[in-house]
Amino acid sequence: MLNRYPYNAGHLLIAPRQHCANIADLESEAAADLMSMLQSCVQAIQSSMHPHAVNIGANLGKDAGAGVPDHLHFHIVPRWHADTNFMTVLSETRVINESLAQTWAIVHEAWENGNRRIEP
């Protein structure tokens, strides 16, 4: 799924179907499926958006920053050289260069094409 409040364009969230708050409670099969989905999402982002790097992370618990603390989910955030700016610090505003609909179209096309490289 797309993050409604993305850190960068292309910010995806993935969550297992098994409802749990902690990765340690995830059943082995669900954990393997989650890793496979992480790989597929990273491949789709890399082939469609061509980031220089990718951050992957999970916030386990409210005090770790989890916006949905009762359901485990991972963030996949594409990163580009010098993609940070001072808007967040100065005015609590993020600058995203495309809409969620545009991001969905780009990543979905890569997903549908089997993550084959899509030239920009």
C-alpha positions in Angstrom: 0.0 0.0 0.0 1.1 3.6 -0.4 1.8 5.8 2.6 -0.7 8.6 2.8 2.0 10.8 4.3 5.1 9.7 2.4 8.7 10.6 3.3 9.5 10.5 -0.4 7.7 9.7 -3.6 7.3 6.0 -3.9 7.1 5.4 -0.1 5.4 2.0 0.3 4.0 0.1 3.3 3.7 -3.6 3.5 1.9 -5.6 6.2 1.4 -9.3 6.8 -2.1 -10.7 6.8 -1.4 -12.1 10.3 -2.4 -9.5 12.8 0.4 -8.9 15.3 2.3 -6.0 16.7 5.8 -7.6 17.0 7.9 -9.3 14.3 8.9 -11.9 16.9 5.3 -13.0 17.0 5.0 -13.5 13.3 4.6 -17.1 12.2 7.6 -18.5 10.1 5.5 -18.8 6.9 4.2 -15.3 7.2 7.7 -14.0 7.9 9.0 -15.7 4.7 6.1 -14.2 2.7 6.8 -10.8 4.1 10.4 -11.0 3.1 9.4 -12.1 -0.4 7.0 -9.2 -0.6 9.8 -6.8 0.6 12.0 -8.0 -2.2 9.3 -7.7 -4.9 8.5 -4.1 -3.7 12.1 -3.0 -3.7 12.6 -4.5 -7.2 9.4 -2.7 -8.5 10.6 0.6 -7.0 14.2 0.2 -8.4 13.0 -0.7 -11.9 10.4 2.0 -12.1 11.7 5.0 -10.1 15.5 4.4 -10.3 16.4 5.6 -6.8 20.0 5.8 -5.7 19.2 3.8 -2.5 16.3 2.4 -0.5 15.5 2.6 3.2 13.5 -0.4 4.7 12.3 -0.2 8.3 9.7 -1.1 10.9 8.7 0.8 14.0 7.8 -1.7 16.6 5.5 0.0 19.2 4.1 3.4 19.7 7.2 4.7 21.4 9.3 3.7 18.4 7.1 5.9 16.2 4.5 3.3 15.0 1.5 5.1 13.6 -0.4 1.8 13.7 1.2 0.2 16.7 -1.1 -2.9 16.8 -0.2 -4.1 13.3 3.3 -4.9 12.1 4.2 -3.1 8.9 7.4 -2.2 7.0 8.3 1.1 5.3 10.1 1.0 1.9 11.4 4.4 1.0 13.2 5.2 -2.2 16.1 7.7 -1.7 18.0 9.9 -4.1 21.2 11.9 -3.7 20.5 15.1 -1.7 16.7 14.3 -1.4 16.6 16.0 2.0 15.7 19.6 2.4 15.0 22.1 5.2 11.2 22.3 4.6 10.5 19.8 7.3 12.7 21.6 9.8 11.5 25.1 9.0 7.8 24.7 8.4 6.9 21.1 9.3 6.2 20.5 5.6 7.4 17.7 3.2 7.9 18.4 -0.4 6.9 15.4 -2.6 7.4 15.7 -6.3 4.4 13.6 -7.4 0.9 12.7 -6.3 0.0 9.3 -4.7 -1.9 8.5 -7.9 1.2 9.1 -10.0 3.3 6.9 -7.7 0.7 4.2 -7.8 0.7 4.2 -11.6 4.5 4.0 -11.8 4.9 1.2 -9.2 1.9 -0.7 -10.4 3.1 -0.8 -14.0 6.5 -2.2 -12.8 4.7 -4.8 -10.7 2.4 -5.8 -13.6 5.4 -6.0 -15.9 7.2 -8.5 -13.6 9.6 -5.8 -12.3 11.4 -5.6 -15.6 13.4 -2.4 -16.0 11.2 0.4 -17.2 13.3 3.3 -18.6 12.5 6.8 -17.3 
